[in-house]
Amino acid sequence: MALISPSDAAHLAVRNGRRLRGRYQLQGLEVSGTAPSAVVRGLRKATLGLPTAEEKAWIQRIELLRSLLLTSPRPLEILDLGAGSAVEADSGVVRTRSVSSRTLGTMTRSSKPPRWAYLLFRLIREVGPVNCLEMGACVGISAAYQAAALELNGGTGRLLSLEGADVLAERSARSLEELGLDGRAELRLGRFSDTLDAALAELRPVDWAFIDGDHQEAGTLAYMEQVLAAAGDEAVLVFDDINWSAGMRSAWRAVVADSRFALTVDLRSVGLAVLSRSATERRDLTISYY
């Protein structure tokens, strides 16, 4: 029987404690509105972590692919189009764009971990969106979870995933194809500034948006405004890495302060912001998820 170190045991205990706290916080929680109620149901089920046999089969297929990609030594030349690196200059902090050499395995470690990817999956299963957007594909793991949820939901739901790095867009598209999910999700290559408007016009009204890939305050809020201009009456926006930097924390505070949202949920790493014309009250929640 394998033994775990004291530090790993402590980390596991803290994590399990957070999960139990999240279940307690969600127990009996009621919110108004169609999309907010679906989000709370999704959170409740995500904290329980009890997928059906059919859901588990998809999750296992995706995680098997993740395991294979994690071991790949294939070198990748990636142009950084996101937050970049901060460089001090006479005029202040300047963001640079650079080409970095990484392996496919290294980039796969940047994908959403299983529990966070399952959250996306669970929310889509409960919300039932049709027109879905992802900004930042990495190697396609999060796109696969979202596409699998759409597949299980049936209907005409589809995902457009935008990615600025050509090698990552190619790998993401291949991941979806290998999983048999390329009929539910499509990759679009290019900078968000070049691809977002067209994607939103095609998806309008947007029911679901996973906003990742640009970890800057101004960019995040600008993209939010573009998405909101095309969003439906009951739409869910997911913001990744809301505590990644001071700028992202500031961006999330602006989201929470935005009166257009009927529900916001702070999950520490991920933030949810929900539009709902059917809601009769606004709620701002902080839930312990991971």
C-alpha beads as a LAMMPS data file, in Angstrom:
LAMMPS data file: protein, C-alpha beads

290 atoms
289 bonds

1 atom types
1 bond types

-500.0 500.0 xlo xhi
-500.0 500.0 ylo yhi
-500.0 500.0 zlo zhi

Masses

1 110.0

Atoms # bond

1 1 1 0.000 0.000 0.000
2 1 1 1.470 3.347 -1.086
3 1 1 2.116 5.863 1.668
4 1 1 1.689 9.610 1.255
5 1 1 3.903 12.234 2.825
6 1 1 2.703 14.314 5.789
7 1 1 2.582 17.417 3.571
8 1 1 0.470 15.620 0.963
9 1 1 -1.819 14.294 3.697
10 1 1 -2.237 17.807 5.087
11 1 1 -2.988 19.190 1.642
12 1 1 -5.567 16.464 1.041
13 1 1 -7.210 17.162 4.401
14 1 1 -7.473 20.884 3.620
15 1 1 -8.902 20.160 0.186
16 1 1 -11.476 17.716 1.533
17 1 1 -12.389 20.244 4.207
18 1 1 -13.046 22.878 1.552
19 1 1 -15.242 20.481 -0.397
20 1 1 -17.302 19.673 2.685
21 1 1 -17.646 23.359 3.449
22 1 1 -18.847 23.993 -0.105
23 1 1 -21.489 21.291 0.224
24 1 1 -22.662 22.846 3.471
25 1 1 -22.803 26.334 1.929
26 1 1 -24.901 25.072 -0.979
27 1 1 -27.238 22.955 1.102
28 1 1 -30.692 24.494 0.958
29 1 1 -29.448 27.522 -1.000
30 1 1 -32.154 29.008 -3.203
31 1 1 -31.765 31.731 -5.819
32 1 1 -34.243 33.228 -8.257
33 1 1 -34.077 33.004 -12.024
34 1 1 -33.703 30.175 -14.525
35 1 1 -29.951 30.395 -15.162
36 1 1 -28.977 31.202 -11.544
37 1 1 -30.993 28.229 -10.275
38 1 1 -29.334 25.947 -12.831
39 1 1 -25.885 27.220 -11.795
40 1 1 -26.584 26.490 -8.129
41 1 1 -27.789 22.990 -9.040
42 1 1 -24.607 22.479 -11.042
43 1 1 -22.428 23.657 -8.166
44 1 1 -24.237 21.405 -5.738
45 1 1 -23.722 18.372 -7.983
46 1 1 -20.112 19.343 -8.693
47 1 1 -19.274 19.410 -4.985
48 1 1 -20.790 15.948 -4.594
49 1 1 -18.785 14.611 -7.542
50 1 1 -21.119 11.748 -8.439
51 1 1 -21.281 11.526 -12.254
52 1 1 -23.590 9.013 -13.884
53 1 1 -22.107 5.964 -15.623
54 1 1 -22.530 7.674 -18.996
55 1 1 -20.869 10.854 -17.740
56 1 1 -18.063 8.897 -16.102
57 1 1 -17.311 7.143 -19.398
58 1 1 -16.711 10.486 -21.113
59 1 1 -14.630 11.791 -18.229
60 1 1 -12.444 8.688 -18.252
61 1 1 -11.850 9.025 -22.005
62 1 1 -10.814 12.658 -21.637
63 1 1 -8.582 11.947 -18.646
64 1 1 -6.898 9.084 -20.514
65 1 1 -6.049 11.536 -23.280
66 1 1 -4.773 14.027 -20.702
67 1 1 -2.514 11.314 -19.234
68 1 1 -1.060 10.542 -22.654
69 1 1 -0.442 14.217 -23.448
70 1 1 1.220 14.804 -20.073
71 1 1 3.974 12.339 -20.987
72 1 1 4.681 13.833 -24.418
73 1 1 8.177 15.297 -24.925
74 1 1 7.145 16.942 -28.218
75 1 1 8.659 20.457 -28.338
76 1 1 6.323 23.399 -28.983
77 1 1 7.224 26.926 -30.034
78 1 1 4.501 29.148 -28.592
79 1 1 3.997 32.867 -29.115
80 1 1 2.684 34.424 -25.912
81 1 1 -0.433 36.442 -26.805
82 1 1 -1.827 36.684 -23.298
83 1 1 -0.555 38.542 -20.260
84 1 1 3.034 38.292 -21.443
85 1 1 6.007 39.167 -19.265
86 1 1 6.331 42.369 -17.276
87 1 1 9.409 44.455 -18.083
88 1 1 10.324 47.667 -16.252
89 1 1 10.864 50.668 -18.536
90 1 1 11.208 54.412 -18.054
91 1 1 7.528 54.861 -18.864
92 1 1 6.406 52.138 -16.448
93 1 1 5.637 48.435 -16.802
94 1 1 5.572 47.210 -20.392
95 1 1 4.096 43.879 -21.426
96 1 1 6.214 41.946 -23.912
97 1 1 5.278 39.146 -26.265
98 1 1 7.753 36.327 -26.582
99 1 1 8.211 32.921 -28.143
100 1 1 8.769 30.197 -25.584
101 1 1 9.940 26.628 -26.072
102 1 1 7.890 24.145 -24.108
103 1 1 6.874 20.547 -24.497
104 1 1 3.385 19.254 -25.116
105 1 1 3.515 17.662 -21.670
106 1 1 4.393 20.990 -20.043
107 1 1 1.523 22.779 -21.797
108 1 1 -0.904 20.022 -20.832
109 1 1 -0.118 20.763 -17.184
110 1 1 -1.523 24.254 -17.841
111 1 1 -4.939 22.767 -18.651
112 1 1 -7.746 22.968 -16.113
113 1 1 -7.234 20.224 -13.481
114 1 1 -9.840 17.444 -13.432
115 1 1 -11.964 18.904 -10.639
116 1 1 -12.197 22.336 -12.284
117 1 1 -12.813 20.797 -15.707
118 1 1 -15.592 18.739 -14.109
119 1 1 -17.119 21.977 -12.826
120 1 1 -17.410 23.266 -16.410
121 1 1 -18.887 19.932 -17.443
122 1 1 -21.395 19.893 -14.587
123 1 1 -22.534 23.461 -15.154
124 1 1 -23.155 22.895 -18.863
125 1 1 -25.092 19.740 -18.034
126 1 1 -27.378 21.730 -15.728
127 1 1 -27.608 25.043 -17.599
128 1 1 -28.179 23.414 -20.993
129 1 1 -26.633 26.149 -23.179
130 1 1 -26.796 26.002 -26.966
131 1 1 -24.356 28.671 -28.175
132 1 1 -21.071 28.389 -26.271
133 1 1 -17.762 30.219 -26.432
134 1 1 -14.325 29.420 -25.021
135 1 1 -11.484 31.938 -25.094
136 1 1 -8.209 30.034 -24.690
137 1 1 -8.064 26.380 -25.721
138 1 1 -4.597 25.251 -24.559
139 1 1 -4.478 21.562 -25.636
140 1 1 -8.238 21.016 -25.716
141 1 1 -8.935 19.395 -22.354
142 1 1 -11.401 22.009 -21.120
143 1 1 -12.993 22.179 -24.572
144 1 1 -13.426 18.401 -24.481
145 1 1 -15.184 18.516 -21.108
146 1 1 -17.529 21.227 -22.338
147 1 1 -18.171 19.482 -25.651
148 1 1 -18.838 16.165 -23.886
149 1 1 -21.456 17.869 -21.712
150 1 1 -23.083 19.323 -24.821
151 1 1 -23.042 15.885 -26.448
152 1 1 -24.773 14.332 -23.445
153 1 1 -27.313 17.143 -23.384
154 1 1 -28.298 16.353 -26.967
155 1 1 -29.886 19.005 -29.124
156 1 1 -27.897 21.475 -31.177
157 1 1 -25.456 22.787 -28.560
158 1 1 -22.006 23.671 -29.898
159 1 1 -18.780 25.287 -28.721
160 1 1 -16.492 27.688 -30.556
161 1 1 -13.040 27.707 -28.960
162 1 1 -10.646 30.553 -29.792
163 1 1 -6.889 30.038 -29.575
164 1 1 -4.082 32.373 -30.612
165 1 1 -1.200 29.881 -30.794
166 1 1 -1.243 27.772 -33.938
167 1 1 0.382 24.698 -32.365
168 1 1 -2.154 24.726 -29.514
169 1 1 -5.106 25.243 -31.833
170 1 1 -3.907 22.298 -33.933
171 1 1 -3.484 20.094 -30.850
172 1 1 -6.875 21.113 -29.454
173 1 1 -8.631 20.339 -32.711
174 1 1 -6.865 16.985 -32.824
175 1 1 -7.861 16.230 -29.223
176 1 1 -11.516 16.848 -30.031
177 1 1 -11.282 14.731 -33.159
178 1 1 -9.631 11.835 -31.317
179 1 1 -12.411 11.929 -28.723
180 1 1 -15.147 12.083 -31.346
181 1 1 -16.259 15.524 -30.194
182 1 1 -15.321 17.550 -33.268
183 1 1 -18.997 17.650 -34.215
184 1 1 -19.733 19.612 -31.034
185 1 1 -16.719 21.929 -30.852
186 1 1 -14.701 23.881 -33.376
187 1 1 -11.340 25.640 -33.018
188 1 1 -10.735 29.115 -34.417
189 1 1 -7.125 30.257 -34.752
190 1 1 -6.141 33.882 -34.229
191 1 1 -5.835 36.692 -31.725
192 1 1 -8.998 37.329 -29.769
193 1 1 -9.056 40.843 -31.216
194 1 1 -9.290 39.269 -34.683
195 1 1 -11.627 36.342 -33.998
196 1 1 -13.986 37.315 -31.180
197 1 1 -16.362 39.606 -33.051
198 1 1 -16.996 37.053 -35.792
199 1 1 -17.466 34.243 -33.269
200 1 1 -19.983 36.281 -31.271
201 1 1 -21.906 37.225 -34.409
202 1 1 -22.108 33.553 -35.333
203 1 1 -23.146 32.418 -31.852
204 1 1 -25.567 35.223 -30.995
205 1 1 -27.300 34.900 -28.608
206 1 1 -24.424 33.557 -26.484
207 1 1 -25.608 31.275 -23.660
208 1 1 -22.221 30.342 -22.198
209 1 1 -18.762 31.915 -22.277
210 1 1 -15.574 30.611 -20.667
211 1 1 -13.268 33.641 -20.599
212 1 1 -9.646 32.558 -20.292
213 1 1 -6.386 33.244 -22.088
214 1 1 -5.908 36.952 -21.296
215 1 1 -4.975 37.526 -17.674
216 1 1 -5.042 41.308 -17.781
217 1 1 -7.667 43.510 -16.154
218 1 1 -8.369 45.724 -19.146
219 1 1 -8.490 42.854 -21.622
220 1 1 -10.726 40.708 -19.431
221 1 1 -13.249 43.506 -18.907
222 1 1 -13.180 44.500 -22.570
223 1 1 -13.887 40.934 -23.652
224 1 1 -16.671 40.728 -21.071
225 1 1 -18.344 43.767 -22.627
226 1 1 -18.129 42.206 -26.084
227 1 1 -19.665 38.979 -24.815
228 1 1 -22.423 40.803 -22.929
229 1 1 -23.389 42.697 -26.094
230 1 1 -24.148 39.333 -27.726
231 1 1 -25.432 37.438 -24.670
232 1 1 -28.870 35.933 -24.278
233 1 1 -31.320 36.663 -21.464
234 1 1 -30.131 33.686 -19.378
235 1 1 -26.387 33.451 -19.947
236 1 1 -23.451 32.242 -17.855
237 1 1 -19.997 33.813 -18.014
238 1 1 -17.104 31.895 -16.440
239 1 1 -13.950 33.866 -15.609
240 1 1 -10.799 31.825 -15.073
241 1 1 -7.946 32.658 -12.682
242 1 1 -9.704 35.534 -10.919
243 1 1 -6.968 35.581 -8.255
244 1 1 -4.060 35.172 -10.676
245 1 1 -2.842 38.752 -10.207
246 1 1 -3.804 42.093 -8.693
247 1 1 -5.238 43.077 -12.071
248 1 1 -7.427 39.977 -12.265
249 1 1 -8.646 40.529 -8.708
250 1 1 -9.573 44.064 -9.679
251 1 1 -11.359 42.795 -12.788
252 1 1 -13.360 40.343 -10.699
253 1 1 -14.358 43.091 -8.256
254 1 1 -15.682 45.044 -11.232
255 1 1 -17.695 42.013 -12.343
256 1 1 -19.215 41.604 -8.884
257 1 1 -20.108 45.306 -8.796
258 1 1 -21.824 45.115 -12.203
259 1 1 -25.588 45.410 -11.695
260 1 1 -26.321 43.600 -14.954
261 1 1 -25.590 40.255 -13.311
262 1 1 -28.273 38.527 -11.279
263 1 1 -25.772 36.159 -9.633
264 1 1 -22.031 36.129 -9.084
265 1 1 -20.153 33.250 -7.481
266 1 1 -16.571 33.507 -6.245
267 1 1 -14.981 30.044 -6.219
268 1 1 -11.511 31.414 -5.361
269 1 1 -9.894 30.372 -8.634
270 1 1 -12.906 30.700 -10.922
271 1 1 -15.674 33.286 -10.948
272 1 1 -19.201 32.832 -12.313
273 1 1 -21.368 35.728 -13.453
274 1 1 -24.938 35.013 -14.513
275 1 1 -27.416 37.074 -16.498
276 1 1 -31.071 36.364 -15.859
277 1 1 -34.090 38.319 -16.983
278 1 1 -36.266 35.940 -14.963
279 1 1 -34.477 36.639 -11.652
280 1 1 -36.338 38.707 -9.058
281 1 1 -33.330 39.364 -6.822
282 1 1 -29.550 39.626 -7.051
283 1 1 -27.126 37.405 -5.119
284 1 1 -23.349 37.530 -4.678
285 1 1 -21.913 34.306 -3.257
286 1 1 -18.548 33.008 -2.145
287 1 1 -18.439 29.227 -2.227
288 1 1 -15.605 26.926 -1.172
289 1 1 -15.080 24.503 -4.036
290 1 1 -11.436 23.378 -4.043

Bonds

1 1 1 2
2 1 2 3
3 1 3 4
4 1 4 5
5 1 5 6
6 1 6 7
7 1 7 8
8 1 8 9
9 1 9 10
10 1 10 11
11 1 11 12
12 1 12 13
13 1 13 14
14 1 14 15
15 1 15 16
16 1 16 17
17 1 17 18
18 1 18 19
19 1 19 20
20 1 20 21
21 1 21 22
22 1 22 23
23 1 23 24
24 1 24 25
25 1 25 26
26 1 26 27
27 1 27 28
28 1 28 29
29 1 29 30
30 1 30 31
31 1 31 32
32 1 32 33
33 1 33 34
34 1 34 35
35 1 35 36
36 1 36 37
37 1 37 38
38 1 38 39
39 1 39 40
40 1 40 41
41 1 41 42
42 1 42 43
43 1 43 44
44 1 44 45
45 1 45 46
46 1 46 47
47 1 47 48
48 1 48 49
49 1 49 50
50 1 50 51
51 1 51 52
52 1 52 53
53 1 53 54
54 1 54 55
55 1 55 56
56 1 56 57
57 1 57 58
58 1 58 59
59 1 59 60
60 1 60 61
61 1 61 62
62 1 62 63
63 1 63 64
64 1 64 65
65 1 65 66
66 1 66 67
67 1 67 68
68 1 68 69
69 1 69 70
70 1 70 71
71 1 71 72
72 1 72 73
73 1 73 74
74 1 74 75
75 1 75 76
76 1 76 77
77 1 77 78
78 1 78 79
79 1 79 80
80 1 80 81
81 1 81 82
82 1 82 83
83 1 83 84
84 1 84 85
85 1 85 86
86 1 86 87
87 1 87 88
88 1 88 89
89 1 89 90
90 1 90 91
91 1 91 92
92 1 92 93
93 1 93 94
94 1 94 95
95 1 95 96
96 1 96 97
97 1 97 98
98 1 98 99
99 1 99 100
100 1 100 101
101 1 101 102
102 1 102 103
103 1 103 104
104 1 104 105
105 1 105 106
106 1 106 107
107 1 107 108
108 1 108 109
109 1 109 110
110 1 110 111
111 1 111 112
112 1 112 113
113 1 113 114
114 1 114 115
115 1 115 116
116 1 116 117
117 1 117 118
118 1 118 119
119 1 119 120
120 1 120 121
121 1 121 122
122 1 122 123
123 1 123 124
124 1 124 125
125 1 125 126
126 1 126 127
127 1 127 128
128 1 128 129
129 1 129 130
130 1 130 131
131 1 131 132
132 1 132 133
133 1 133 134
134 1 134 135
135 1 135 136
136 1 136 137
137 1 137 138
138 1 138 139
139 1 139 140
140 1 140 141
141 1 141 142
142 1 142 143
143 1 143 144
144 1 144 145
145 1 145 146
146 1 146 147
147 1 147 148
148 1 148 149
149 1 149 150
150 1 150 151
151 1 151 152
152 1 152 153
153 1 153 154
154 1 154 155
155 1 155 156
156 1 156 157
157 1 157 158
158 1 158 159
159 1 159 160
160 1 160 161
161 1 161 162
162 1 162 163
163 1 163 164
164 1 164 165
165 1 165 166
166 1 166 167
167 1 167 168
168 1 168 169
169 1 169 170
170 1 170 171
171 1 171 172
172 1 172 173
173 1 173 174
174 1 174 175
175 1 175 176
176 1 176 177
177 1 177 178
178 1 178 179
179 1 179 180
180 1 180 181
181 1 181 182
182 1 182 183
183 1 183 184
184 1 184 185
185 1 185 186
186 1 186 187
187 1 187 188
188 1 188 189
189 1 189 190
190 1 190 191
191 1 191 192
192 1 192 193
193 1 193 194
194 1 194 195
195 1 195 196
196 1 196 197
197 1 197 198
198 1 198 199
199 1 199 200
200 1 200 201
201 1 201 202
202 1 202 203
203 1 203 204
204 1 204 205
205 1 205 206
206 1 206 207
207 1 207 208
208 1 208 209
209 1 209 210
210 1 210 211
211 1 211 212
212 1 212 213
213 1 213 214
214 1 214 215
215 1 215 216
216 1 216 217
217 1 217 218
218 1 218 219
219 1 219 220
220 1 220 221
221 1 221 222
222 1 222 223
223 1 223 224
224 1 224 225
225 1 225 226
226 1 226 227
227 1 227 228
228 1 228 229
229 1 229 230
230 1 230 231
231 1 231 232
232 1 232 233
233 1 233 234
234 1 234 235
235 1 235 236
236 1 236 237
237 1 237 238
238 1 238 239
239 1 239 240
240 1 240 241
241 1 241 242
242 1 242 243
243 1 243 244
244 1 244 245
245 1 245 246
246 1 246 247
247 1 247 248
248 1 248 249
249 1 249 250
250 1 250 251
251 1 251 252
252 1 252 253
253 1 253 254
254 1 254 255
255 1 255 256
256 1 256 257
257 1 257 258
258 1 258 259
259 1 259 260
260 1 260 261
261 1 261 262
262 1 262 263
263 1 263 264
264 1 264 265
265 1 265 266
266 1 266 267
267 1 267 268
268 1 268 269
269 1 269 270
270 1 270 271
271 1 271 272
272 1 272 273
273 1 273 274
274 1 274 275
275 1 275 276
276 1 276 277
277 1 277 278
278 1 278 279
279 1 279 280
280 1 280 281
281 1 281 282
282 1 282 283
283 1 283 284
284 1 284 285
285 1 285 286
286 1 286 287
287 1 287 288
288 1 288 289
289 1 289 290
